[in-house]
Amino acid sequence: MRALFLMFIVVPVIEMFLLIKVGGIIGALPTIGLVLLTAVIGSWLLRKEGISTLARANHKMQSGQLPAKEMAEGIAIAVGGALLLTPGFVTDFIGFSCLIPGIRRPIMAMMMKRMVAAGGTVYMQGQSQSFNHQTGPFDANASPLDRDDHDHDVIEGDFRREK
């Protein structure tokens, strides 16, 4: 609830404040030009990074790997592009942070670590692993079939229910 409040109320107020302040210092037309310039640069960077990420994802899929990292980066790139098209300096800063690989990748790595620490499931190369910060590497509510117990033999096969 707080995140929505910040996103829809506080951020636009901060953006308006900064636009008015910058406009007072450099003038209205240069401020508008700066906002348009960041949108143009952001569009170019969005296209470049989007194509690059898509190419890496296709390469991984062709080699039989799950492009999980590329999918997460694709979401960050889309969010960054949307933020850069939104007029304002705060959204431009966040948008460029999502689009520049040297900044985006460490941020994505940190977010993935936090998600795992908070509890969640990480999917890698067709396998899943549940994590929970209280119970260790397994979710206490998970089905025993979801767990990777190495103490038991697993017999693969098909079954059907007969009435």
N, C-alpha and C positions, 0 to 999 in steps of 0.2 A: 504494500500500500504506500509506503514511504517512497519507494522507487518511482511509482507513477506520479506521486506528488512532485518529486524533484524534476522528473522528466517534463511534465506538462505545465508546471507553474514556475518553479525556480529557474530552470535553465533559460526559458524565453526572457524572463526578467533580467537575468544576468547578461544575456545576449544584447538586449535592447540598451542596457546601461553601457556596455562596452562599445557598441556601435555609436551611441551618442557621444561618448568620451573621445573615441578615435576621430569621429567626424568633427568634433570641436577642435581637435589638434591639427589634423591634416586637411580638413574640409570635407564637405559632403560628397562631391564627385570623386575625389581620390578614394574615399572610403567605399563607395559603391564599386569603383573599379577594382579595388582590392578584393572585395567579396566576389565579384565576377571572375577575377583572376584565379582565386582559390578554387572556384567551381570548375573552371576550365582545366586547371592542373589536376584537380581531383578526378575529373572524368577521364583524362588521359592515363593517370596512374591506375584508376579502377580497371580500365580496359587491359592495360599491360599486365597487371598482377592477376587479374581474372583469367586471362589466357594462359599465363604461366602456370597458375595453380591447376587449371583444367588439364593442361598437358601433363603435369606430374601425376595427377589423378588417373588419367588414361593410361599412362605408362605403368603405374602400379597395378591397375586392374588387368592389363594385358599380361603382366608377369604373375598374376594369380594372388596378389596381395590386396588387402582391404585398404583403401585410401582414406583412413579415418582422420589422419592429420590434415590432409588436403581438404576434406569435407569441413572440418572445423575452421580452417583458414578461409574457406569459401564463404562461410557465414560471416566471419570477421570482415572480409573484403566487402561483402554486400552491405553490412552495417556501416562500414567506413564510407562507402560511396554515397549512401543515403545521407549521412551526416555532412559530407562535404557539399552536397547540393542544397543543404539547409543553410540559409544566410546566418552568419554569425562567426565569431572567432573561437569561442569555446568548442562548438560543434566541429569547426574546422580542425582544431587541435586534436580532438578525439578521433575524427575521421582520418586525418593523416597518420595518426598512431596505428590505426587499423590497416592502413594500406602500405606503409613502408615496411618491407620484410625485416629489416634489422630491428625494428621496434615491435612489430606484430608477433613475430615468432617467440621472443621471450615472454611477452604478455600471454600468449596462448599456452605456453608451457606452464606458466605460473597458475593460470586458471584451471588447467587440467589437473595439476597437483592439488589445488584446493578442492576441486570436485571429488577427487578420489579420497582426500582426507575427510571430507564431509560425509562420504558414503555414497556409493553409486556403483555402476557397472562399467567397466572399460572393455570394449570390444577390439580385439586385435587379431588379424589374420584368421578370421572365422571362429575364434575362441572367445569366450567371455570369462571374466573374473570378477566376482562381486567383492566389494570392499566396504567395510564399516569401521568407523573410527573407534567404536566401543568394543566390538567383538573380534576385531582383527580382520584377517583377509576375507572372512565370509560373513554374510548377512545372517543374523540369527533367525530371521523369518523366512529364509530361502528354503526351498524344497531340498531334501537330501539328494534328489536327482540333479540339482543344479551345482552341487559341490563337486570338487575334483579330489575325491578321496583316493589316495594311492594305496590304501590298505586293503582295498577290495578289488577283486577281479571284475571287469566289465565285459559282459557278453552282449555283443550287438546282434540285433535281429528284429524281426517284425512280429507283431501280435495282432490278434483279432479277438473280439469278445463273442463268445457263443452263448446263446440263450438257453 
